[in-house]
Amino acid sequence: MTSTTQPFVNSLICPVCKGKIEYTDDMISCLSCHSQFPQPKKEYINLLPHEAINKKEGNWQERQQEMELWYKDLLTDINSAVSLFKHDYAPFSDYFAKLSGNILDLGGGVGVVRHYLPENCNYIVVDPSTDWLSSDWNLLSKSYPCLAEKPNFIMGVGEFLMFNDNSFDSVLAFWSINHVNDPLKVFKEVQRVLKPGGKFLVVFEDMEPWWSDFLSSSMRRQFEQERLKEMIDQKIKSSLLGNKWPVQADHIFITDKDIKEWINNRFEKINRQWIGTYLTYEFKKN
């Protein structure tokens, strides 16, 4: 058992059936459904249920591979990588600074969020790609000292979380919902693992703005004028001509209506706003 995930070991369960699991040096096995998860390395825990994903995966694996290649290319230019992380995460620094307790980062990658968290947080990443554990990310440690060490890391997906009920004070999902196979299942799983009153921060890419968004000071402040003009033009085409809002090839198409269906009675919507250049929702578990 890897020591880096020690704060969370006692809360781990089978991601498929939620039964009890047992550990050996090279395998985790479920005592109920008998799912088995080989443990190839000591630096992370593998609880990725390939068979469960493949039943309804659609083109998930292709989209996942495209995203992984994009980040590998990013590492060829360290300055660009640092600038990107600053652009993406710095606008949320005040939010991160107020977090405490157990923090789950869905699709959290290399764990840049650690740079902004207080010391009283137990932080863990669940991500299907172990490319984030490459020592190449150490090259960014001058700007992000936390990257000198690997994060607490479990190989897995949000649709099949491997934690007991009521385990986390906060769950983060930065751009990861755009990549998942079944967002509704992710929201159900997050509701399960959050403590009562726990917070779920979701940051979306490629979201179609409301008309009222263009009037908000936060959006006008975050986007360059030229980009705002492009978005308004696209909004007109979307509203009047029925064109679908454009999304990246590795993203799924998401609307505010979808989000409303996913939260249903599971969460209370606390906030919806544009932070940085991303549409951000904050929910509280009912």
C-alpha positions as CSV (number, residue, x, y, z in Angstrom):
1,M,0.0,0.0,0.0
2,T,1.4,3.3,-1.0
3,S,2.0,5.7,1.9
4,T,1.0,8.9,0.1
5,T,-2.7,8.0,0.3
6,Q,-2.5,7.0,4.0
7,P,-5.0,9.7,5.3
8,F,-7.7,8.1,3.0
9,V,-6.9,4.4,3.3
10,N,-9.6,3.6,5.9
11,S,-12.3,5.2,3.7
12,L,-11.6,3.2,0.6
13,I,-14.2,0.8,-0.8
14,C,-14.8,-1.0,-4.1
15,P,-15.7,1.6,-6.8
16,V,-18.0,-0.8,-8.5
17,C,-20.3,-2.3,-5.8
18,K,-19.1,-0.2,-2.7
19,G,-18.2,-3.4,-0.9
20,K,-15.2,-4.0,1.4
21,I,-11.8,-4.4,-0.2
22,E,-8.7,-6.3,0.8
23,Y,-5.1,-5.4,0.0
24,T,-2.1,-7.5,-1.0
25,D,1.2,-6.2,-2.3
26,D,0.1,-6.3,-6.0
27,M,-3.7,-6.5,-5.9
28,I,-6.8,-4.9,-4.4
29,S,-9.8,-7.2,-4.4
30,C,-13.4,-6.7,-3.6
31,L,-14.9,-9.1,-1.1
32,S,-18.4,-8.7,-2.5
33,C,-18.3,-8.5,-6.3
34,H,-14.8,-9.9,-6.6
35,S,-13.5,-7.1,-8.8
36,Q,-9.8,-7.0,-8.9
37,F,-7.5,-4.1,-9.3
38,P,-3.8,-4.8,-10.1
39,Q,-1.4,-2.4,-8.3
40,P,1.5,-1.9,-10.7
41,K,3.3,0.8,-8.7
42,K,3.7,2.0,-5.1
43,E,3.3,5.7,-5.9
44,Y,-0.5,5.5,-6.5
45,I,-3.5,3.2,-6.0
46,N,-5.3,1.8,-9.0
47,L,-9.1,1.6,-8.6
48,L,-10.0,2.2,-12.2
49,P,-12.8,-0.3,-13.1
50,H,-12.1,-0.8,-16.8
51,E,-14.9,-3.2,-17.4
52,A,-17.5,-0.9,-15.8
53,I,-16.4,2.0,-18.0
54,N,-16.3,0.0,-21.2
55,K,-19.9,-1.0,-21.0
56,K,-21.0,2.6,-21.9
57,E,-17.9,4.4,-22.7
58,G,-18.9,5.9,-26.1
59,N,-15.8,7.7,-27.3
60,W,-14.5,8.4,-23.8
61,Q,-11.1,6.7,-24.2
62,E,-10.4,8.6,-27.5
63,R,-11.3,11.9,-25.8
64,Q,-9.1,11.1,-22.8
65,Q,-6.1,10.3,-25.0
66,E,-6.5,13.5,-26.9
67,M,-6.4,15.5,-23.7
68,E,-3.4,13.6,-22.4
69,L,-1.5,14.3,-25.6
70,W,-2.3,18.0,-25.3
71,Y,-0.8,18.2,-21.8
72,K,2.3,16.2,-22.9
73,D,2.9,18.8,-25.6
74,L,2.4,21.6,-23.0
75,L,5.4,20.3,-21.1
76,T,7.7,21.0,-24.0
77,D,7.5,24.7,-23.1
78,I,7.8,25.2,-19.4
79,N,7.1,28.9,-19.5
80,S,3.9,28.3,-21.3
81,A,2.9,25.6,-18.8
82,V,3.5,27.9,-15.9
83,S,1.5,30.7,-17.5
84,L,-1.4,28.4,-18.3
85,F,-1.6,27.1,-14.7
86,K,-1.5,30.7,-13.4
87,H,-4.2,31.7,-15.8
88,D,-6.4,28.7,-14.9
89,Y,-5.9,28.5,-11.1
90,A,-4.9,31.9,-9.7
91,P,-8.4,33.4,-10.1
92,F,-9.6,30.8,-7.6
93,S,-6.8,31.4,-5.0
94,D,-9.2,33.1,-2.5
95,Y,-11.6,30.2,-2.7
96,F,-8.8,27.6,-2.2
97,A,-7.5,29.6,0.8
98,K,-10.8,29.1,2.7
99,L,-10.9,25.3,2.2
100,S,-10.2,22.9,5.1
101,G,-10.6,19.2,5.9
102,N,-10.7,16.5,3.3
103,I,-10.5,17.7,-0.3
104,L,-11.2,15.5,-3.3
105,D,-10.0,16.8,-6.7
106,L,-11.7,15.0,-9.6
107,G,-9.5,14.9,-12.6
108,G,-7.0,17.0,-10.6
109,G,-4.0,15.9,-12.6
110,V,-0.7,16.8,-11.1
111,G,-2.3,18.5,-8.2
112,V,-1.6,22.2,-8.8
113,V,-4.4,23.1,-6.4
114,R,-2.0,22.2,-3.5
115,H,-0.1,25.4,-4.2
116,Y,-3.1,27.4,-2.9
117,L,-4.4,25.2,-0.1
118,P,-4.0,25.9,3.6
119,E,-1.9,23.3,5.6
120,N,-5.0,22.0,7.4
121,C,-6.2,20.2,4.3
122,N,-6.0,16.5,3.4
123,Y,-5.9,16.6,-0.4
124,I,-6.3,13.7,-2.9
125,V,-6.6,13.4,-6.7
126,V,-8.7,10.9,-8.5
127,D,-7.8,10.8,-12.2
128,P,-7.7,8.1,-14.9
129,S,-4.3,9.1,-16.2
130,T,-1.1,8.4,-14.4
131,D,0.9,10.6,-16.8
132,W,0.5,13.2,-14.2
133,L,2.9,11.3,-12.0
134,S,5.7,11.7,-14.4
135,S,8.8,13.3,-13.0
136,D,8.7,15.8,-15.9
137,W,6.2,17.9,-13.9
138,N,9.0,18.6,-11.4
139,L,10.3,21.1,-14.0
140,L,7.5,23.4,-12.9
141,S,8.5,23.2,-9.2
142,K,10.3,26.5,-9.2
143,S,7.0,28.3,-9.8
144,Y,4.9,25.6,-8.0
145,P,7.0,24.0,-5.2
146,C,4.2,21.5,-4.5
147,L,5.0,19.8,-7.8
148,A,8.4,18.6,-6.4
149,E,6.3,15.9,-4.7
150,K,3.6,13.7,-6.2
151,P,0.1,14.3,-4.9
152,N,-2.0,11.8,-3.1
153,F,-3.3,10.0,-6.1
154,I,-5.8,7.3,-7.0
155,M,-6.2,6.1,-10.6
156,G,-10.0,6.2,-11.1
157,V,-13.0,8.1,-12.4
158,G,-15.8,10.2,-10.9
159,E,-18.5,7.8,-12.0
160,F,-17.0,5.1,-9.8
161,L,-15.7,6.7,-6.6
162,M,-13.9,4.5,-4.1
163,F,-14.7,6.3,-0.9
164,N,-17.1,5.7,1.9
165,D,-20.2,7.9,2.2
166,N,-19.7,11.3,3.9
167,S,-15.9,11.3,3.5
168,F,-15.1,14.8,2.1
169,D,-15.6,18.4,3.2
170,S,-15.2,19.7,-0.4
171,V,-15.0,18.2,-3.9
172,L,-13.4,20.1,-6.8
173,A,-13.9,19.4,-10.5
174,F,-11.8,21.8,-12.7
175,W,-12.8,21.2,-16.3
176,S,-13.1,17.4,-15.7
177,I,-16.9,17.3,-16.1
178,N,-16.3,18.3,-19.7
179,H,-14.4,15.0,-20.2
180,V,-16.4,12.4,-18.3
181,N,-18.5,9.6,-19.7
182,D,-21.6,10.1,-17.5
183,P,-21.9,13.4,-15.7
184,L,-25.2,12.5,-13.9
185,K,-23.4,9.5,-12.3
186,V,-20.5,11.7,-11.3
187,F,-22.9,14.1,-9.5
188,K,-24.6,11.2,-7.7
189,E,-21.3,9.9,-6.6
190,V,-20.1,13.3,-5.4
191,Q,-23.3,13.7,-3.4
192,R,-22.6,10.3,-1.8
193,V,-19.0,11.0,-0.7
194,L,-19.6,14.6,0.5
195,K,-20.3,15.2,4.1
196,P,-23.7,16.9,4.9
197,G,-23.4,20.5,3.8
198,G,-20.2,19.8,1.9
199,K,-19.3,22.0,-1.1
200,F,-18.9,21.0,-4.7
201,L,-17.0,23.5,-7.0
202,V,-17.4,22.7,-10.7
203,V,-15.5,24.7,-13.4
204,F,-16.7,24.2,-16.9
205,E,-15.2,24.9,-20.3
206,D,-17.0,25.6,-23.6
207,M,-20.2,26.7,-21.9
208,E,-22.8,28.8,-23.7
209,P,-23.3,32.1,-21.8
210,W,-26.7,33.4,-20.9
211,W,-27.6,36.8,-22.6
212,S,-27.5,38.3,-19.1
213,D,-23.9,37.0,-18.6
214,F,-22.7,39.5,-21.2
215,L,-24.1,42.3,-19.0
216,S,-22.3,41.1,-15.9
217,S,-19.3,43.0,-14.7
218,S,-17.4,39.7,-13.9
219,M,-17.6,38.5,-17.5
220,R,-16.7,41.8,-19.0
221,R,-13.7,42.0,-16.6
222,Q,-12.4,38.5,-17.4
223,F,-12.7,38.4,-21.2
224,E,-10.8,40.6,-23.7
225,Q,-13.1,42.8,-25.8
226,E,-12.3,40.8,-29.0
227,R,-13.2,37.5,-27.4
228,L,-16.4,39.0,-26.0
229,K,-17.4,40.1,-29.5
230,E,-16.7,36.6,-30.8
231,M,-18.9,35.0,-28.1
232,I,-21.8,37.4,-28.7
233,D,-21.6,36.6,-32.4
234,Q,-21.7,32.9,-31.6
235,K,-24.6,33.4,-29.2
236,I,-26.6,35.1,-31.9
237,K,-25.9,32.2,-34.3
238,S,-26.8,29.8,-31.6
239,S,-30.1,31.5,-30.6
240,L,-31.4,32.7,-34.0
241,L,-30.0,30.0,-36.3
242,G,-30.1,27.0,-34.0
243,N,-26.3,26.4,-34.4
244,K,-24.8,24.3,-31.6
245,W,-22.4,26.1,-29.3
246,P,-18.9,25.0,-30.3
247,V,-16.9,22.7,-28.1
248,Q,-13.4,21.2,-28.2
249,A,-13.1,17.7,-29.8
250,D,-12.3,16.1,-26.5
251,H,-15.2,17.8,-24.6
252,I,-18.8,16.8,-24.2
253,F,-21.6,19.3,-25.0
254,I,-23.1,20.7,-21.7
255,T,-25.9,23.2,-21.2
256,D,-27.2,24.9,-18.1
257,K,-30.3,22.8,-18.5
258,D,-28.2,19.7,-18.2
259,I,-26.6,21.0,-15.0
260,K,-30.0,21.7,-13.5
261,E,-31.0,18.1,-14.1
262,W,-27.8,16.7,-12.6
263,I,-28.1,18.7,-9.4
264,N,-31.9,17.9,-9.1
265,N,-32.6,17.7,-5.3
266,R,-29.1,16.5,-4.6
267,F,-27.5,20.0,-4.2
268,E,-28.3,23.6,-3.5
269,K,-26.9,26.0,-6.0
270,I,-24.9,28.6,-4.1
271,N,-23.3,30.5,-6.9
272,R,-23.0,30.7,-10.7
273,Q,-20.5,33.1,-12.1
274,W,-17.6,33.5,-14.6
275,I,-14.3,33.3,-12.8
276,G,-11.3,33.8,-14.9
277,T,-12.6,32.8,-18.3
278,Y,-14.6,29.8,-17.1
279,L,-18.2,29.3,-16.0
280,T,-18.2,28.2,-12.4
281,Y,-20.8,26.7,-10.2
282,E,-20.7,26.1,-6.5
283,F,-23.1,23.7,-4.9
284,K,-23.8,22.6,-1.4
285,K,-25.0,19.0,-0.6
286,N,-28.6,18.9,0.6
